[in-house]
């Protein structure tokens, strides 16, 4: 179903995110018939370029990052016909009149995508208003990182609030656009099976892992100032935690869903310094280590973090959430594992061993759900038990007609046009997440607090394993 006609201005239109994600996502939505022939996309950046040169840039981006067999070859040229470019200075006067002339005064949905560093958000927001570019159907989309601590997030929120209403602000966390992340809500609240057991009475603990096999690569400049805690934990993992732990919202709408997520963040207890482990990857014969990659021998930035979080509410008191994320780990594998408690009494005696149900939601790759079920080991040897997986891979279960999983940005950009904020972070939610994160990061400023080295291709530092061992638990293997 096509969305209504819209104009989308991409500030930072020549940047990396536009090239890798935003433009290819728009193209795929165009091919799917959703973007519609009346939509216009206007790239805006400092580079001097005309429409033709920008279209060449977009063609290159799509060839590199948007190859899609569902698109007919002539669709690319038709899509490019809907793209324009304005040379613009976010902090000066250049280009704004030209942008205004381009937009005209058509009564259409207008979205401004701030695909730039947060340092420019305030300038852009102010100029959109002073040049009279905003109307009631105007939305602004802002990318992470949304600040680097509570104070900076508050000030970004305040800057945006001077010019836009909260209902016009779309803060992106691309994890919320992932199909499997949305599936978390479908699994929890679309089935009767899970929710009655989804609490501390039945759940021993929950593990959330977002493991990456790649290193920081060319993003060292940004990453070294952020680290895993700011880059992944405060946002992506926090969102996974919220969707896993929240109460059922009364309906699937932006207010109800975000209210429930916010309650989870506010219920998070402080994390004791002994409950956090951070690490930094070492190099191999062929790959540089973290310090080498960022070009700073003295960097104490973490490329891995694992911690034990506690949620102080009736549902979760006593059930810890172990969270971990890192780069250069054994595999790219993200999952949420709900580890249930032991059965209260084993009728099979001690020989049967210890068996636990584990529900694993695989977020990527190989998206699916696996439920570990205990059954009898076949054979005449008595009543011996064995754990087997009830395994469902979504692509197999849904069949080929379900198509490829769309990229998160496709879903999120279309939601902006539709005016649906459910999968975007509200200002108070982002601030609450920083409020919880800040003391953890501040504790690392203390002298002597160094990240532990870990080998490329491992599961992270040994101390992270110890974090669970001392509680009589263990991490699931990263594979
Ligand atoms: C980004 C982080 O937000 O998410 C990156 O800045 C990280 O460091 C990326 O690699 C992971 O996203 P995905 O979609 O590949 O899991």
Boltz pocket constraint, residues with backbone or C-beta under 6 A from the ligand:
constraints:
  - pocket:
      binder: B
      contacts: [[A, 212], [A, 231]]
      max_distance: 6.0
